[in-house]
Amino acid sequence: MRVPFVDLKAQYDAIKTEIDAAVASVIRESAFIGGPYLKAFEKDFAAYCGSKHALGVSNGTDALRLALLACGVGPGDDVITVPNTFIATAEAVSMTGASVRFVDVEEGSLNMDPGRLAAAITSRTRCIIPVHLYGRPADMDPVLDIARKAGLKVVADAAQAHGARYKGRGIARLGDAVCFSFYPGKNLGAYGDAGAVATDDPAIAEKVALLRDHGRLEKYEHRIEGFNCRMDGLQAAVLSVKLRSLEAWTEARRRIAGLYGSLLEGAPGLTLPPAEDRDSRSVYHLYVVRTDAREELRGHLAEAGVATGIHYPIPLHRQPAYARLGLPEGSFPAAEASARRILSLPMFPELTEEQTLHVCSEVRRCLERSRARSSVAVP
Ligand SMILES: Cc1ncc(COP(=O)(O)O)c(C=O)c1O
């Protein structure tokens, strides 16, 4: 049996009629940049987030960059984030002229460790970027508390966490600005690149609106120099259609995660994603297990037709791109240890029960064989 890592075609097949009609309308009306489809999506997405403003932009990386700039981040500043994220989180910091400063993660959740945050703050620190990795909310109360006491802004990276909740509150309102990616494989994915900034702060909303479109709100009146970071009408129209299914897709992801959890519980040497805190809701962008036998398991699953991923194999401080920071192995032990052991199993709303059972039985088969071999080897 073949089990892909994600299956965007299966999703399209389920909503084809509405998507095709929406795309045809945008083309018929030549509403390619900004315009009514963008406005409609922004209104719907802000309502979904429960935030006062949602601004559509070109991608999740630009959402972070513009949100940081709108928070006043620039040259001479430090911005704190985690090393076990997609490089875009750190790139966005560098693009503002600020410097990235890493803080380690909690061993269980793999999200920012608030216990280490205060010690990482310097006189140059201006902002903190917690990342809701894999769709699991970071521990935001202490992060927000530390930020408030130190007078710092919080720009959350929610690229993987549309619809996640933390202690009963939607994560889209936890922070001065919350940034989303609509990269096609994300929980809410466009048919190309797109992103959004959600915020309750009118000044941040206005600044992002200016920055994304050459510093203007009127056609040829440019209040500041900005960029071209606009979301196009086709993406907005597609996203409006897909947003209507997002909750159902999230519930499907959560059901699959539950099934994985019950079928994989007790598999030898396997660490499952941690249980959710009460009132919190992970949206399982990824289902990530951990094992010392990662390479063997990955190879075995590939042979059994199961595609897997590693998110992310090299922590950012060990990437050549950040060699300038001079951070040796051992700088962030929890992030480094997880990078050696993590494996992302297939996770998408259309994954069938039969496929999930196949993945789990192959995971167990491999790990049980591996355990039997090692118990023979040890006298
Ligand atoms: C955690 C994280 N941050 C930022 C991004 C950047 O988003 P985009 O690819 O839309 O620029 C992504 C997605 O790729 C991501 O997973």
The ligand as an SDF file (V2000), in Angstrom:
LIG
                    3D

 16 16  0  0  0  0  0  0  0  0999 V2000
    7.4840   27.5040   10.9910 C   0  0  0  0  0  0  0  0  0  0  0  0
    7.4430   28.1980    9.6680 C   0  0  0  0  0  0  0  0  0  0  0  0
    7.7180   29.5090    9.6150 N   0  0  0  0  0  0  0  0  0  0  0  0
    7.6820   30.1930    8.4540 C   0  0  0  0  0  0  0  0  0  0  0  0
    7.3580   29.5710    7.2680 C   0  0  0  0  0  0  0  0  0  0  0  0
    7.4230   30.3630    6.0010 C   0  0  0  0  0  0  0  0  0  0  0  0
    6.2360   30.3880    5.2770 O   0  0  0  0  0  0  0  0  0  0  0  0
    6.2580   30.5510    3.6930 P   0  0  0  0  0  0  0  0  0  0  0  0
    6.8160   29.3040    3.1000 O   0  0  0  0  0  0  0  0  0  0  0  0
    4.8250   30.7720    3.3460 O   0  0  0  0  0  0  0  0  0  0  0  0
    7.0930   31.7490    3.3770 O   0  0  0  0  0  0  0  0  0  0  0  0
    7.0300   28.2060    7.2860 C   0  0  0  0  0  0  0  0  0  0  0  0
    6.6070   27.4730    6.0850 C   0  0  0  0  0  0  0  0  0  0  0  0
    7.2150   27.1710    5.1600 O   0  0  0  0  0  0  0  0  0  0  0  0
    7.0880   27.5000    8.5100 C   0  0  0  0  0  0  0  0  0  0  0  0
    6.8210   26.1930    8.5690 O   0  0  0  0  0  0  0  0  0  0  0  0
  1  2  1  0
  2  3  1  0
  2 15  2  0
  3  4  2  0
  4  5  1  0
  5  6  1  0
  5 12  2  0
  6  7  1  0
  7  8  1  0
  8  9  2  0
  8 10  1  0
  8 11  1  0
 12 13  1  0
 12 15  1  0
 13 14  2  0
 15 16  1  0
M  END
$$$$
